[in-house]
Amino acid sequence: MEHFLDSNGSKVTLAFEKMAFEQEPEHVFIICRYEGKWVLTNHKIRGFEFPGGKREKGETLIQAAIREVYEETGGVINKEPIVIGEYKVQNGETAFIKRIYFAEIDTFHTQDHYFETNGPVLKDGNLLKERVNPEFSFIMKDDVVRLSLQRIETAGF
């Protein structure tokens, strides 16, 4: 397991395994690509980040991942997302766990709205270097993204 602080000072624990913590995650974080480009969403407050969110009642984590990508980017995932790992964020008494997925988007549907985002952003550069730029969300700047992208690259996805 990896341990570090995020840019908000919260304690983060990252594990590249499923069910790494005492409970099943209620949140998902989906690192996705389309035709070789990284697919981000432009969050209205935080900036560029990978899609993600909380699962809804009665929904599996995979269903939540597919739904979140569609809602925030219009991206359609037809092949089951691959589990990369999980991370826990602890800020004082508050804590949550997210499951990290990797997914390939097959196509995009244009939508009238993208919920809390301004829709998809495609990036084909070196995301490990670009993610520190001001237009990127704080979520993109910690070791969860860096280590997950390295893990995806090493695995050959």
Secondary structure as a PSIPRED ss2 file (coil, helix, strand):
# PSIPRED VFORMAT (PSIPRED V4.0)

   1 M C   1.000  0.000  0.000
   2 E E   0.000  0.000  1.000
   3 H E   0.000  0.000  1.000
   4 F E   0.000  0.000  1.000
   5 L E   0.000  0.000  1.000
   6 D C   1.000  0.000  0.000
   7 S C   1.000  0.000  0.000
   8 N C   1.000  0.000  0.000
   9 G C   1.000  0.000  0.000
  10 S C   1.000  0.000  0.000
  11 K E   0.000  0.000  1.000
  12 V E   0.000  0.000  1.000
  13 T E   0.000  0.000  1.000
  14 L E   0.000  0.000  1.000
  15 A E   0.000  0.000  1.000
  16 F C   1.000  0.000  0.000
  17 E C   1.000  0.000  0.000
  18 K C   1.000  0.000  0.000
  19 M C   1.000  0.000  0.000
  20 A C   1.000  0.000  0.000
  21 F C   1.000  0.000  0.000
  22 E C   1.000  0.000  0.000
  23 Q C   1.000  0.000  0.000
  24 E C   1.000  0.000  0.000
  25 P C   1.000  0.000  0.000
  26 E C   1.000  0.000  0.000
  27 H E   0.000  0.000  1.000
  28 V E   0.000  0.000  1.000
  29 F E   0.000  0.000  1.000
  30 I E   0.000  0.000  1.000
  31 I E   0.000  0.000  1.000
  32 C E   0.000  0.000  1.000
  33 R E   0.000  0.000  1.000
  34 Y E   0.000  0.000  1.000
  35 E C   1.000  0.000  0.000
  36 G C   1.000  0.000  0.000
  37 K E   0.000  0.000  1.000
  38 W E   0.000  0.000  1.000
  39 V E   0.000  0.000  1.000
  40 L E   0.000  0.000  1.000
  41 T E   0.000  0.000  1.000
  42 N E   0.000  0.000  1.000
  43 H E   0.000  0.000  1.000
  44 K C   1.000  0.000  0.000
  45 I C   1.000  0.000  0.000
  46 R C   1.000  0.000  0.000
  47 G E   0.000  0.000  1.000
  48 F E   0.000  0.000  1.000
  49 E E   0.000  0.000  1.000
  50 F C   1.000  0.000  0.000
  51 P C   1.000  0.000  0.000
  52 G E   0.000  0.000  1.000
  53 G E   0.000  0.000  1.000
  54 K E   0.000  0.000  1.000
  55 R C   1.000  0.000  0.000
  56 E C   1.000  0.000  0.000
  57 K C   1.000  0.000  0.000
  58 G C   1.000  0.000  0.000
  59 E C   1.000  0.000  0.000
  60 T C   1.000  0.000  0.000
  61 L H   0.000  1.000  0.000
  62 I H   0.000  1.000  0.000
  63 Q H   0.000  1.000  0.000
  64 A H   0.000  1.000  0.000
  65 A H   0.000  1.000  0.000
  66 I H   0.000  1.000  0.000
  67 R H   0.000  1.000  0.000
  68 E H   0.000  1.000  0.000
  69 V H   0.000  1.000  0.000
  70 Y H   0.000  1.000  0.000
  71 E H   0.000  1.000  0.000
  72 E H   0.000  1.000  0.000
  73 T H   0.000  1.000  0.000
  74 G C   1.000  0.000  0.000
  75 G E   0.000  0.000  1.000
  76 V E   0.000  0.000  1.000
  77 I C   1.000  0.000  0.000
  78 N C   1.000  0.000  0.000
  79 K C   1.000  0.000  0.000
  80 E C   1.000  0.000  0.000
  81 P C   1.000  0.000  0.000
  82 I E   0.000  0.000  1.000
  83 V E   0.000  0.000  1.000
  84 I E   0.000  0.000  1.000
  85 G E   0.000  0.000  1.000
  86 E E   0.000  0.000  1.000
  87 Y E   0.000  0.000  1.000
  88 K E   0.000  0.000  1.000
  89 V E   0.000  0.000  1.000
  90 Q E   0.000  0.000  1.000
  91 N E   0.000  0.000  1.000
  92 G C   1.000  0.000  0.000
  93 E C   1.000  0.000  0.000
  94 T E   0.000  0.000  1.000
  95 A E   0.000  0.000  1.000
  96 F E   0.000  0.000  1.000
  97 I E   0.000  0.000  1.000
  98 K E   0.000  0.000  1.000
  99 R E   0.000  0.000  1.000
 100 I E   0.000  0.000  1.000
 101 Y E   0.000  0.000  1.000
 102 F E   0.000  0.000  1.000
 103 A E   0.000  0.000  1.000
 104 E E   0.000  0.000  1.000
 105 I C   1.000  0.000  0.000
 106 D C   1.000  0.000  0.000
 107 T E   0.000  0.000  1.000
 108 F E   0.000  0.000  1.000
 109 H C   1.000  0.000  0.000
 110 T C   1.000  0.000  0.000
 111 Q C   1.000  0.000  0.000
 112 D C   1.000  0.000  0.000
 113 H C   1.000  0.000  0.000
 114 Y E   0.000  0.000  1.000
 115 F C   1.000  0.000  0.000
 116 E C   1.000  0.000  0.000
 117 T E   0.000  0.000  1.000
 118 N E   0.000  0.000  1.000
 119 G E   0.000  0.000  1.000
 120 P E   0.000  0.000  1.000
 121 V E   0.000  0.000  1.000
 122 L E   0.000  0.000  1.000
 123 K E   0.000  0.000  1.000
 124 D C   1.000  0.000  0.000
 125 G C   1.000  0.000  0.000
 126 N C   1.000  0.000  0.000
 127 L H   0.000  1.000  0.000
 128 L H   0.000  1.000  0.000
 129 K H   0.000  1.000  0.000
 130 E H   0.000  1.000  0.000
 131 R C   1.000  0.000  0.000
 132 V C   1.000  0.000  0.000
 133 N C   1.000  0.000  0.000
 134 P C   1.000  0.000  0.000
 135 E C   1.000  0.000  0.000
 136 F E   0.000  0.000  1.000
 137 S C   1.000  0.000  0.000
 138 F H   0.000  1.000  0.000
 139 I H   0.000  1.000  0.000
 140 M H   0.000  1.000  0.000
 141 K H   0.000  1.000  0.000
 142 D C   1.000  0.000  0.000
 143 D H   0.000  1.000  0.000
 144 V H   0.000  1.000  0.000
 145 V H   0.000  1.000  0.000
 146 R H   0.000  1.000  0.000
 147 L H   0.000  1.000  0.000
 148 S H   0.000  1.000  0.000
 149 L H   0.000  1.000  0.000
 150 Q H   0.000  1.000  0.000
 151 R H   0.000  1.000  0.000
 152 I H   0.000  1.000  0.000
 153 E H   0.000  1.000  0.000
 154 T H   0.000  1.000  0.000
 155 A H   0.000  1.000  0.000
 156 G C   1.000  0.000  0.000
 157 F C   1.000  0.000  0.000
